[in-house]
Amino acid sequence: MTKQKLEGYLSKSLKAKEKLWYMKLQVMPLAHQQTPADFLAMTKNNNYLIECKQVTCKDGKGAFALNRLTQQYDLYSFFKFTRHNFAYVNIMYWKGSLKLSDTYLIPITKFVHEIKVTSKKSFNVNDAKRLFSIYKLQVEKGSIFNLIDIV
């Protein structure tokens, strides 16, 4: 299971949203250039950056290492630039299928806050449920996420 699977589900979900334009940002390794996120999305009134991260769980256990979010500064800077910019970390704890997995769309401000107040170096499945339950994405018919925060 690779991150591209999560990106595929998110891409399909963004495509299903009406009045939304989005683009998958591509890394250019030969130019030594990193992207600020995996997706840029726009509506008439708002702009969004979304970074996808995936954890493969074994026996229901897995943890997201906080140092994996190398785009934290870019996401936060984008959010702070104007009141119409929003930035999210999209974390999936993969448990063998989309319906069994826990997927969260976490605002960067909430994610940064939780990083600052923890002494942990990772968020495991139970940490994510405790800290981010209100940001859990629901899976709808057609294996798409209900992206209610993207308007």
Helices and strands as residue ranges (DSSP letters): H 3-16, E 21-24, G 29-31, E 39-42, E 47-56, E 63-65, G 66-68, H 72-81, E 85-94, E 102-107, H 108-117, E 122-124, H 125-132, G 133-135, E 139-140, E 144-145
